[in-house]
């Protein structure tokens, strides 16, 4: 299979899984994809990230920032 065999949603989910490996190992939290609707990815911050005062930086800096590098049209929104 090549890269074209995967949907954008599958690619987004795989990229977030890769980010999670770092976030979970070093910060004790993780990001969970709730759903993808059009160009918007809805995520939950879990574990230590859930109530962390730095969670907006994790969400916008790491998650949204990394996704935008590969998918400039994608928006990331946090859901509770």
PDB file of N, CA, C and O in Angstrom:
ATOM      1  N   UNK A   1       0.844  -1.187   0.000  1.00  0.00           N
ATOM      2  CA  UNK A   1       0.000   0.000   0.000  1.00  0.00           C
ATOM      3  C   UNK A   1       0.886   1.245   0.000  1.00  0.00           C
ATOM      4  O   UNK A   1       1.938   1.281   0.638  1.00  0.00           O
ATOM      5  N   UNK A   2       0.440   2.249  -0.722  1.00  0.00           N
ATOM      6  CA  UNK A   2       1.157   3.501  -0.659  1.00  0.00           C
ATOM      7  C   UNK A   2       0.312   4.535   0.056  1.00  0.00           C
ATOM      8  O   UNK A   2      -0.819   4.263   0.459  1.00  0.00           O
ATOM      9  N   UNK A   3       0.874   5.724   0.210  1.00  0.00           N
ATOM     10  CA  UNK A   3       0.243   6.795   0.975  1.00  0.00           C
ATOM     11  C   UNK A   3      -1.130   7.179   0.419  1.00  0.00           C
ATOM     12  O   UNK A   3      -1.994   7.627   1.173  1.00  0.00           O
ATOM     13  N   UNK A   4      -1.338   7.012  -0.872  1.00  0.00           N
ATOM     14  CA  UNK A   4      -2.595   7.392  -1.497  1.00  0.00           C
ATOM     15  C   UNK A   4      -3.722   6.421  -1.176  1.00  0.00           C
ATOM     16  O   UNK A   4      -4.884   6.714  -1.457  1.00  0.00           O
ATOM     17  N   UNK A   5      -3.406   5.287  -0.603  1.00  0.00           N
ATOM     18  CA  UNK A   5      -4.417   4.297  -0.270  1.00  0.00           C
ATOM     19  C   UNK A   5      -5.147   4.605   1.038  1.00  0.00           C
ATOM     20  O   UNK A   5      -6.085   3.895   1.401  1.00  0.00           O
ATOM     21  N   UNK A   6      -4.733   5.645   1.741  1.00  0.00           N
ATOM     22  CA  UNK A   6      -5.320   5.988   3.031  1.00  0.00           C
ATOM     23  C   UNK A   6      -6.119   7.279   2.918  1.00  0.00           C
ATOM     24  O   UNK A   6      -5.749   8.184   2.169  1.00  0.00           O
ATOM     25  N   UNK A   7      -7.218   7.358   3.667  1.00  0.00           N
ATOM     26  CA  UNK A   7      -8.010   8.585   3.695  1.00  0.00           C
ATOM     27  C   UNK A   7      -7.301   9.620   4.554  1.00  0.00           C
ATOM     28  O   UNK A   7      -6.393   9.289   5.317  1.00  0.00           O
ATOM     29  N   UNK A   8      -7.717  10.868   4.428  1.00  0.00           N
ATOM     30  CA  UNK A   8      -7.152  11.926   5.265  1.00  0.00           C
ATOM     31  C   UNK A   8      -7.411  11.608   6.730  1.00  0.00           C
ATOM     32  O   UNK A   8      -6.535  11.812   7.571  1.00  0.00           O
ATOM     33  N   UNK A   9      -8.596  11.114   7.045  1.00  0.00           N
ATOM     34  CA  UNK A   9      -8.913  10.776   8.436  1.00  0.00           C
ATOM     35  C   UNK A   9      -7.955   9.718   8.969  1.00  0.00           C
ATOM     36  O   UNK A   9      -7.476   9.836  10.097  1.00  0.00           O
ATOM     37  N   UNK A  10      -7.671   8.699   8.188  1.00  0.00           N
ATOM     38  CA  UNK A  10      -6.746   7.652   8.626  1.00  0.00           C
ATOM     39  C   UNK A  10      -5.344   8.225   8.848  1.00  0.00           C
ATOM     40  O   UNK A  10      -4.663   7.856   9.804  1.00  0.00           O
ATOM     41  N   UNK A  11      -4.924   9.115   7.972  1.00  0.00           N
ATOM     42  CA  UNK A  11      -3.606   9.738   8.114  1.00  0.00           C
ATOM     43  C   UNK A  11      -3.549  10.624   9.353  1.00  0.00           C
ATOM     44  O   UNK A  11      -2.548  10.628  10.071  1.00  0.00           O
ATOM     45  N   UNK A  12      -4.622  11.377   9.607  1.00  0.00           N
ATOM     46  CA  UNK A  12      -4.685  12.243  10.785  1.00  0.00           C
ATOM     47  C   UNK A  12      -4.633  11.399  12.051  1.00  0.00           C
ATOM     48  O   UNK A  12      -3.887  11.711  12.979  1.00  0.00           O
ATOM     49  N   UNK A  13      -5.410  10.349  12.090  1.00  0.00           N
ATOM     50  CA  UNK A  13      -5.426   9.470  13.270  1.00  0.00           C
ATOM     51  C   UNK A  13      -4.049   8.844  13.508  1.00  0.00           C
ATOM     52  O   UNK A  13      -3.605   8.741  14.651  1.00  0.00           O
ATOM     53  N   UNK A  14      -3.379   8.428  12.443  1.00  0.00           N
ATOM     54  CA  UNK A  14      -2.045   7.835  12.582  1.00  0.00           C
ATOM     55  C   UNK A  14      -1.037   8.853  13.101  1.00  0.00           C
ATOM     56  O   UNK A  14      -0.184   8.518  13.923  1.00  0.00           O
ATOM     57  N   UNK A  15      -1.129  10.084  12.631  1.00  0.00           N
ATOM     58  CA  UNK A  15      -0.210  11.124  13.091  1.00  0.00           C
ATOM     59  C   UNK A  15      -0.447  11.436  14.565  1.00  0.00           C
ATOM     60  O   UNK A  15       0.508  11.619  15.321  1.00  0.00           O
ATOM     61  N   UNK A  16      -1.706  11.495  14.975  1.00  0.00           N
ATOM     62  CA  UNK A  16      -2.005  11.749  16.393  1.00  0.00           C
ATOM     63  C   UNK A  16      -1.512  10.587  17.250  1.00  0.00           C
ATOM     64  O   UNK A  16      -1.040  10.811  18.365  1.00  0.00           O
ATOM     65  N   UNK A  17      -1.609   9.371  16.767  1.00  0.00           N
ATOM     66  CA  UNK A  17      -1.066   8.224  17.512  1.00  0.00           C
ATOM     67  C   UNK A  17       0.439   8.374  17.722  1.00  0.00           C
ATOM     68  O   UNK A  17       0.954   8.044  18.791  1.00  0.00           O
ATOM     69  N   UNK A  18       1.137   8.865  16.717  1.00  0.00           N
ATOM     70  CA  UNK A  18       2.579   9.084  16.860  1.00  0.00           C
ATOM     71  C   UNK A  18       2.866  10.174  17.890  1.00  0.00           C
ATOM     72  O   UNK A  18       3.793  10.040  18.689  1.00  0.00           O
ATOM     73  N   UNK A  19       2.086  11.244  17.878  1.00  0.00           N
ATOM     74  CA  UNK A  19       2.246  12.294  18.893  1.00  0.00           C
ATOM     75  C   UNK A  19       1.983  11.737  20.282  1.00  0.00           C
ATOM     76  O   UNK A  19       2.672  12.087  21.240  1.00  0.00           O
ATOM     77  N   UNK A  20       0.982  10.870  20.388  1.00  0.00           N
ATOM     78  CA  UNK A  20       0.625  10.289  21.673  1.00  0.00           C
ATOM     79  C   UNK A  20       1.765   9.514  22.304  1.00  0.00           C
ATOM     80  O   UNK A  20       1.910   9.512  23.526  1.00  0.00           O
ATOM     81  N   UNK A  21       2.559   8.868  21.505  1.00  0.00           N
ATOM     82  CA  UNK A  21       3.684   8.101  22.055  1.00  0.00           C
ATOM     83  C   UNK A  21       4.579   9.015  22.878  1.00  0.00           C
ATOM     84  O   UNK A  21       5.022   8.636  23.962  1.00  0.00           O
ATOM     85  N   UNK A  22       4.846  10.198  22.380  1.00  0.00           N
ATOM     86  CA  UNK A  22       5.681  11.159  23.113  1.00  0.00           C
ATOM     87  C   UNK A  22       4.924  11.741  24.303  1.00  0.00           C
ATOM     88  O   UNK A  22       5.442  11.767  25.420  1.00  0.00           O
ATOM     89  N   UNK A  23       3.703  12.205  24.065  1.00  0.00           N
ATOM     90  CA  UNK A  23       2.926  12.851  25.128  1.00  0.00           C
ATOM     91  C   UNK A  23       2.711  11.902  26.299  1.00  0.00           C
ATOM     92  O   UNK A  23       2.834  12.299  27.457  1.00  0.00           O
ATOM     93  N   UNK A  24       2.394  10.662  25.999  1.00  0.00           N
ATOM     94  CA  UNK A  24       2.128   9.686  27.058  1.00  0.00           C
ATOM     95  C   UNK A  24       3.392   9.345  27.830  1.00  0.00           C
ATOM     96  O   UNK A  24       3.369   9.262  29.058  1.00  0.00           O
ATOM     97  N   UNK A  25       4.487   9.148  27.124  1.00  0.00           N
ATOM     98  CA  UNK A  25       5.727   8.768  27.792  1.00  0.00           C
ATOM     99  C   UNK A  25       6.265   9.885  28.686  1.00  0.00           C
ATOM    100  O   UNK A  25       6.705   9.619  29.804  1.00  0.00           O
ATOM    101  N   UNK A  26       6.234  11.116  28.214  1.00  0.00           N
ATOM    102  CA  UNK A  26       6.864  12.202  28.942  1.00  0.00           C
ATOM    103  C   UNK A  26       5.923  13.047  29.787  1.00  0.00           C
ATOM    104  O   UNK A  26       6.366  13.784  30.668  1.00  0.00           O
ATOM    105  N   UNK A  27       4.621  12.941  29.519  1.00  0.00           N
ATOM    106  CA  UNK A  27       3.702  13.811  30.240  1.00  0.00           C
ATOM    107  C   UNK A  27       2.561  13.074  30.928  1.00  0.00           C
ATOM    108  O   UNK A  27       1.798  13.688  31.673  1.00  0.00           O
ATOM    109  N   UNK A  28       2.430  11.777  30.696  1.00  0.00           N
ATOM    110  CA  UNK A  28       1.405  11.000  31.373  1.00  0.00           C
ATOM    111  C   UNK A  28      -0.006  11.250  30.873  1.00  0.00           C
ATOM    112  O   UNK A  28      -0.972  10.904  31.553  1.00  0.00           O
ATOM    113  N   UNK A  29      -0.140  11.836  29.714  1.00  0.00           N
ATOM    114  CA  UNK A  29      -1.462  12.082  29.149  1.00  0.00           C
ATOM    115  C   UNK A  29      -1.492  11.631  27.706  1.00  0.00           C
ATOM    116  O   UNK A  29      -0.507  11.103  27.190  1.00  0.00           O
ATOM    117  N   UNK A  30      -2.629  11.841  27.056  1.00  0.00           N
ATOM    118  CA  UNK A  30      -2.740  11.476  25.658  1.00  0.00           C
ATOM    119  C   UNK A  30      -3.876  12.246  25.017  1.00  0.00           C
ATOM    120  O   UNK A  30      -4.709  12.844  25.699  1.00  0.00           O
ATOM    121  N   UNK A  31      -3.894  12.220  23.706  1.00  0.00           N
ATOM    122  CA  UNK A  31      -4.925  12.868  22.902  1.00  0.00           C
ATOM    123  C   UNK A  31      -5.733  11.774  22.231  1.00  0.00           C
ATOM    124  O   UNK A  31      -5.178  10.842  21.649  1.00  0.00           O
ATOM    125  N   UNK A  32      -7.031  11.893  22.316  1.00  0.00           N
ATOM    126  CA  UNK A  32      -7.928  10.895  21.724  1.00  0.00           C
ATOM    127  C   UNK A  32      -8.777  11.578  20.654  1.00  0.00           C
ATOM    128  O   UNK A  32      -9.394  12.610  20.919  1.00  0.00           O
ATOM    129  N   UNK A  33      -8.812  11.016  19.464  1.00  0.00           N
ATOM    130  CA  UNK A  33      -9.662  11.565  18.411  1.00  0.00           C
ATOM    131  C   UNK A  33     -11.100  11.164  18.710  1.00  0.00           C
ATOM    132  O   UNK A  33     -11.418   9.978  18.799  1.00  0.00           O
ATOM    133  N   UNK A  34     -11.959  12.154  18.863  1.00  0.00           N
ATOM    134  CA  UNK A  34     -13.384  11.911  19.093  1.00  0.00           C
ATOM    135  C   UNK A  34     -14.075  11.645  17.759  1.00  0.00           C
ATOM    136  O   UNK A  34     -14.818  10.676  17.605  1.00  0.00           O
ATOM    137  N   UNK A  35     -13.808  12.538  16.791  1.00  0.00           N
ATOM    138  CA  UNK A  35     -14.388  12.368  15.460  1.00  0.00           C
ATOM    139  C   UNK A  35     -13.717  13.339  14.491  1.00  0.00           C
ATOM    140  O   UNK A  35     -13.050  14.290  14.898  1.00  0.00           O
ATOM    141  N   UNK A  36     -13.907  13.079  13.236  1.00  0.00           N
ATOM    142  CA  UNK A  36     -13.429  13.963  12.180  1.00  0.00           C
ATOM    143  C   UNK A  36     -14.635  14.302  11.324  1.00  0.00           C
ATOM    144  O   UNK A  36     -15.310  13.417  10.798  1.00  0.00           O
ATOM    145  N   UNK A  37     -14.898  15.602  11.189  1.00  0.00           N
ATOM    146  CA  UNK A  37     -16.023  16.064  10.368  1.00  0.00           C
ATOM    147  C   UNK A  37     -15.482  17.087   9.383  1.00  0.00           C
ATOM    148  O   UNK A  37     -15.104  18.193   9.770  1.00  0.00           O
ATOM    149  N   UNK A  38     -15.448  16.723   8.136  1.00  0.00           N
ATOM    150  CA  UNK A  38     -14.906  17.628   7.122  1.00  0.00           C
ATOM    151  C   UNK A  38     -13.446  17.927   7.410  1.00  0.00           C
ATOM    152  O   UNK A  38     -12.615  17.020   7.462  1.00  0.00           O
ATOM    153  N   UNK A  39     -13.137  19.211   7.596  1.00  0.00           N
ATOM    154  CA  UNK A  39     -11.764  19.633   7.868  1.00  0.00           C
ATOM    155  C   UNK A  39     -11.513  19.882   9.360  1.00  0.00           C
ATOM    156  O   UNK A  39     -10.500  20.480   9.724  1.00  0.00           O
ATOM    157  N   UNK A  40     -12.423  19.430  10.216  1.00  0.00           N
ATOM    158  CA  UNK A  40     -12.280  19.643  11.652  1.00  0.00           C
ATOM    159  C   UNK A  40     -12.075  18.312  12.364  1.00  0.00           C
ATOM    160  O   UNK A  40     -12.828  17.358  12.169  1.00  0.00           O
ATOM    161  N   UNK A  41     -11.035  18.274  13.195  1.00  0.00           N
ATOM    162  CA  UNK A  41     -10.739  17.103  14.010  1.00  0.00           C
ATOM    163  C   UNK A  41     -11.108  17.463  15.445  1.00  0.00           C
ATOM    164  O   UNK A  41     -10.586  18.431  15.998  1.00  0.00           O
ATOM    165  N   UNK A  42     -11.987  16.705  16.036  1.00  0.00           N
ATOM    166  CA  UNK A  42     -12.421  16.915  17.418  1.00  0.00           C
ATOM    167  C   UNK A  42     -11.659  15.934  18.301  1.00  0.00           C
ATOM    168  O   UNK A  42     -11.697  14.724  18.079  1.00  0.00           O
ATOM    169  N   UNK A  43     -10.969  16.464  19.301  1.00  0.00           N
ATOM    170  CA  UNK A  43     -10.136  15.622  20.155  1.00  0.00           C
ATOM    171  C   UNK A  43     -10.467  15.839  21.625  1.00  0.00           C
ATOM    172  O   UNK A  43     -11.007  16.872  22.021  1.00  0.00           O
ATOM    173  N   UNK A  44     -10.126  14.833  22.416  1.00  0.00           N
ATOM    174  CA  UNK A  44     -10.215  14.911  23.879  1.00  0.00           C
ATOM    175  C   UNK A  44      -8.797  14.815  24.419  1.00  0.00           C
ATOM    176  O   UNK A  44      -7.975  14.053  23.908  1.00  0.00           O
ATOM    177  N   UNK A  45      -8.521  15.589  25.447  1.00  0.00           N
ATOM    178  CA  UNK A  45      -7.254  15.470  26.158  1.00  0.00           C
ATOM    179  C   UNK A  45      -7.519  14.616  27.381  1.00  0.00           C
ATOM    180  O   UNK A  45      -8.438  14.895  28.151  1.00  0.00           O
ATOM    181  N   UNK A  46      -6.729  13.588  27.560  1.00  0.00           N
ATOM    182  CA  UNK A  46      -6.978  12.602  28.608  1.00  0.00           C
ATOM    183  C   UNK A  46      -5.770  12.458  29.526  1.00  0.00           C
ATOM    184  O   UNK A  46      -4.693  12.990  29.254  1.00  0.00           O
ATOM    185  N   UNK A  47      -5.973  11.727  30.616  1.00  0.00           N
ATOM    186  CA  UNK A  47      -4.890  11.493  31.561  1.00  0.00           C
ATOM    187  C   UNK A  47      -4.417  12.800  32.180  1.00  0.00           C
ATOM    188  O   UNK A  47      -5.231  13.661  32.513  1.00  0.00           O
ATOM    189  N   UNK A  48      -3.129  12.949  32.332  1.00  0.00           N
ATOM    190  CA  UNK A  48      -2.555  14.140  32.953  1.00  0.00           C
ATOM    191  C   UNK A  48      -2.844  15.403  32.144  1.00  0.00           C
ATOM    192  O   UNK A  48      -2.815  16.504  32.695  1.00  0.00           O
ATOM    193  N   UNK A  49      -3.121  15.264  30.860  1.00  0.00           N
ATOM    194  CA  UNK A  49      -3.394  16.430  30.007  1.00  0.00           C
ATOM    195  C   UNK A  49      -4.784  17.010  30.250  1.00  0.00           C
ATOM    196  O   UNK A  49      -5.035  18.175  29.941  1.00  0.00           O
ATOM    197  N   UNK A  50      -5.677  16.213  30.796  1.00  0.00           N
ATOM    198  CA  UNK A  50      -7.072  16.619  30.932  1.00  0.00           C
ATOM    199  C   UNK A  50      -7.239  17.918  31.721  1.00  0.00           C
ATOM    200  O   UNK A  50      -7.935  18.827  31.269  1.00  0.00           O
ATOM    201  N   UNK A  51      -6.616  18.015  32.879  1.00  0.00           N
ATOM    202  CA  UNK A  51      -6.774  19.189  33.739  1.00  0.00           C
ATOM    203  C   UNK A  51      -5.511  20.038  33.821  1.00  0.00           C
ATOM    204  O   UNK A  51      -5.430  20.942  34.653  1.00  0.00           O
ATOM    205  N   UNK A  52      -4.543  19.765  32.985  1.00  0.00           N
ATOM    206  CA  UNK A  52      -3.273  20.485  33.030  1.00  0.00           C
ATOM    207  C   UNK A  52      -3.449  21.929  32.546  1.00  0.00           C
ATOM    208  O   UNK A  52      -4.100  22.162  31.528  1.00  0.00           O
ATOM    209  N   UNK A  53      -2.878  22.890  33.262  1.00  0.00           N
ATOM    210  CA  UNK A  53      -2.985  24.282  32.821  1.00  0.00           C
ATOM    211  C   UNK A  53      -2.269  24.543  31.488  1.00  0.00           C
ATOM    212  O   UNK A  53      -2.524  25.557  30.837  1.00  0.00           O
ATOM    213  N   UNK A  54      -1.389  23.645  31.088  1.00  0.00           N
ATOM    214  CA  UNK A  54      -0.689  23.804  29.809  1.00  0.00           C
ATOM    215  C   UNK A  54      -1.379  23.073  28.659  1.00  0.00           C
ATOM    216  O   UNK A  54      -0.841  23.007  27.554  1.00  0.00           O
ATOM    217  N   UNK A  55      -2.571  22.523  28.914  1.00  0.00           N
ATOM    218  CA  UNK A  55      -3.259  21.759  27.873  1.00  0.00           C
ATOM    219  C   UNK A  55      -3.569  22.600  26.628  1.00  0.00           C
ATOM    220  O   UNK A  55      -3.527  22.052  25.527  1.00  0.00           O
ATOM    221  N   UNK A  56      -3.878  23.906  26.741  1.00  0.00           N
ATOM    222  CA  UNK A  56      -4.070  24.682  25.505  1.00  0.00           C
ATOM    223  C   UNK A  56      -2.801  24.713  24.637  1.00  0.00           C
ATOM    224  O   UNK A  56      -2.890  24.684  23.410  1.00  0.00           O
ATOM    225  N   UNK A  57      -1.644  24.771  25.261  1.00  0.00           N
ATOM    226  CA  UNK A  57      -0.387  24.748  24.509  1.00  0.00           C
ATOM    227  C   UNK A  57      -0.172  23.384  23.868  1.00  0.00           C
ATOM    228  O   UNK A  57       0.301  23.301  22.735  1.00  0.00           O
ATOM    229  N   UNK A  58      -0.514  22.321  24.577  1.00  0.00           N
ATOM    230  CA  UNK A  58      -0.404  20.976  24.005  1.00  0.00           C
ATOM    231  C   UNK A  58      -1.327  20.855  22.803  1.00  0.00           C
ATOM    232  O   UNK A  58      -0.932  20.355  21.750  1.00  0.00           O
ATOM    233  N   UNK A  59      -2.552  21.316  22.971  1.00  0.00           N
ATOM    234  CA  UNK A  59      -3.537  21.195  21.905  1.00  0.00           C
ATOM    235  C   UNK A  59      -3.152  22.026  20.682  1.00  0.00           C
ATOM    236  O   UNK A  59      -3.108  21.507  19.566  1.00  0.00           O
ATOM    237  N   UNK A  60      -2.877  23.302  20.888  1.00  0.00           N
ATOM    238  CA  UNK A  60      -2.602  24.173  19.743  1.00  0.00           C
ATOM    239  C   UNK A  60      -1.167  24.064  19.243  1.00  0.00           C
ATOM    240  O   UNK A  60      -0.922  24.125  18.038  1.00  0.00           O
ATOM    241  N   UNK A  61      -0.226  23.905  20.155  1.00  0.00           N
ATOM    242  CA  UNK A  61       1.171  23.838  19.750  1.00  0.00           C
ATOM    243  C   UNK A  61       1.553  22.502  19.159  1.00  0.00           C
ATOM    244  O   UNK A  61       2.025  22.432  18.024  1.00  0.00           O
ATOM    245  N   UNK A  62       1.355  21.460  19.907  1.00  0.00           N
ATOM    246  CA  UNK A  62       1.792  20.134  19.457  1.00  0.00           C
ATOM    247  C   UNK A  62       0.820  19.505  18.481  1.00  0.00           C
ATOM    248  O   UNK A  62       1.191  19.139  17.366  1.00  0.00           O
ATOM    249  N   UNK A  63      -0.422  19.384  18.906  1.00  0.00           N
ATOM    250  CA  UNK A  63      -1.383  18.637  18.100  1.00  0.00           C
ATOM    251  C   UNK A  63      -1.763  19.423  16.839  1.00  0.00           C
ATOM    252  O   UNK A  63      -1.515  18.964  15.724  1.00  0.00           O
ATOM    253  N   UNK A  64      -2.360  20.598  17.014  1.00  0.00           N
ATOM    254  CA  UNK A  64      -2.796  21.376  15.850  1.00  0.00           C
ATOM    255  C   UNK A  64      -1.602  21.808  15.000  1.00  0.00           C
ATOM    256  O   UNK A  64      -1.662  21.753  13.772  1.00  0.00           O
ATOM    257  N   UNK A  65      -0.524  22.233  15.648  1.00  0.00           N
ATOM    258  CA  UNK A  65       0.653  22.678  14.907  1.00  0.00           C
ATOM    259  C   UNK A  65       1.256  21.579  14.058  1.00  0.00           C
ATOM    260  O   UNK A  65       1.629  21.813  12.909  1.00  0.00           O
ATOM    261  N   UNK A  66       1.353  20.393  14.609  1.00  0.00           N
ATOM    262  CA  UNK A  66       1.899  19.263  13.850  1.00  0.00           C
ATOM    263  C   UNK A  66       0.963  18.874  12.709  1.00  0.00           C
ATOM    264  O   UNK A  66       1.417  18.643  11.589  1.00  0.00           O
ATOM    265  N   UNK A  67      -0.331  18.800  12.983  1.00  0.00           N
ATOM    266  CA  UNK A  67      -1.279  18.438  11.929  1.00  0.00           C
ATOM    267  C   UNK A  67      -1.257  19.446  10.784  1.00  0.00           C
ATOM    268  O   UNK A  67      -1.324  19.064   9.615  1.00  0.00           O
ATOM    269  N   UNK A  68      -1.164  20.747  11.122  1.00  0.00           N
ATOM    270  CA  UNK A  68      -1.150  21.779  10.072  1.00  0.00           C
ATOM    271  C   UNK A  68       0.067  21.669   9.159  1.00  0.00           C
ATOM    272  O   UNK A  68       0.006  22.071   7.997  1.00  0.00           O
ATOM    273  N   UNK A  69       1.170  21.129   9.670  1.00  0.00           N
ATOM    274  CA  UNK A  69       2.345  20.949   8.826  1.00  0.00           C
ATOM    275  C   UNK A  69       2.056  19.995   7.669  1.00  0.00           C
ATOM    276  O   UNK A  69       2.598  20.158   6.576  1.00  0.00           O
ATOM    277  N   UNK A  70       1.218  19.017   7.907  1.00  0.00           N
ATOM    278  CA  UNK A  70       0.905  18.010   6.900  1.00  0.00           C
ATOM    279  C   UNK A  70      -0.450  18.240   6.226  1.00  0.00           C
ATOM    280  O   UNK A  70      -0.652  17.873   5.069  1.00  0.00           O
ATOM    281  N   UNK A  71      -1.362  18.848   6.963  1.00  0.00           N
ATOM    282  CA  UNK A  71      -2.722  19.094   6.478  1.00  0.00           C
ATOM    283  C   UNK A  71      -3.113  20.528   6.818  1.00  0.00           C
ATOM    284  O   UNK A  71      -3.806  20.749   7.811  1.00  0.00           O
ATOM    285  N   UNK A  72      -2.685  21.512   6.018  1.00  0.00           N
ATOM    286  CA  UNK A  72      -2.909  22.929   6.346  1.00  0.00           C
ATOM    287  C   UNK A  72      -4.377  23.305   6.504  1.00  0.00           C
ATOM    288  O   UNK A  72      -4.694  24.297   7.160  1.00  0.00           O
ATOM    289  N   UNK A  73      -5.271  22.525   5.912  1.00  0.00           N
ATOM    290  CA  UNK A  73      -6.698  22.853   5.957  1.00  0.00           C
ATOM    291  C   UNK A  73      -7.373  22.356   7.236  1.00  0.00           C
ATOM    292  O   UNK A  73      -8.519  22.717   7.501  1.00  0.00           O
ATOM    293  N   UNK A  74      -6.695  21.545   8.022  1.00  0.00           N
ATOM    294  CA  UNK A  74      -7.288  20.916   9.208  1.00  0.00           C
ATOM    295  C   UNK A  74      -7.344  21.885  10.394  1.00  0.00           C
ATOM    296  O   UNK A  74      -6.380  22.592  10.689  1.00  0.00           O
ATOM    297  N   UNK A  75      -8.495  21.895  11.058  1.00  0.00           N
ATOM    298  CA  UNK A  75      -8.676  22.620  12.310  1.00  0.00           C
ATOM    299  C   UNK A  75      -8.819  21.595  13.425  1.00  0.00           C
ATOM    300  O   UNK A  75      -9.394  20.527  13.218  1.00  0.00           O
ATOM    301  N   UNK A  76      -8.300  21.913  14.605  1.00  0.00           N
ATOM    302  CA  UNK A  76      -8.394  21.015  15.745  1.00  0.00           C
ATOM    303  C   UNK A  76      -9.210  21.693  16.833  1.00  0.00           C
ATOM    304  O   UNK A  76      -8.928  22.826  17.222  1.00  0.00           O
ATOM    305  N   UNK A  77     -10.223  20.987  17.317  1.00  0.00           N
ATOM    306  CA  UNK A  77     -11.111  21.510  18.349  1.00  0.00           C
ATOM    307  C   UNK A  77     -11.174  20.518  19.491  1.00  0.00           C
ATOM    308  O   UNK A  77     -11.273  19.309  19.282  1.00  0.00           O
ATOM    309  N   UNK A  78     -11.115  21.048  20.700  1.00  0.00           N
ATOM    310  CA  UNK A  78     -11.194  20.190  21.892  1.00  0.00           C
ATOM    311  C   UNK A  78     -12.645  19.989  22.299  1.00  0.00           C
ATOM    312  O   UNK A  78     -13.440  20.928  22.306  1.00  0.00           O
ATOM    313  N   UNK A  79     -12.971  18.760  22.634  1.00  0.00           N
ATOM    314  CA  UNK A  79     -14.294  18.438  23.186  1.00  0.00           C
ATOM    315  C   UNK A  79     -14.088  17.871  24.582  1.00  0.00           C
ATOM    316  O   UNK A  79     -13.038  17.303  24.883  1.00  0.00           O
ATOM    317  N   UNK A  80     -15.074  18.025  25.410  1.00  0.00           N
ATOM    318  CA  UNK A  80     -14.983  17.519  26.787  1.00  0.00           C
ATOM    319  C   UNK A  80     -15.597  16.153  26.871  1.00  0.00           C
ATOM    320  O   UNK A  80     -15.621  15.552  27.945  1.00  0.00           O
TER     321      UNK A  80
END
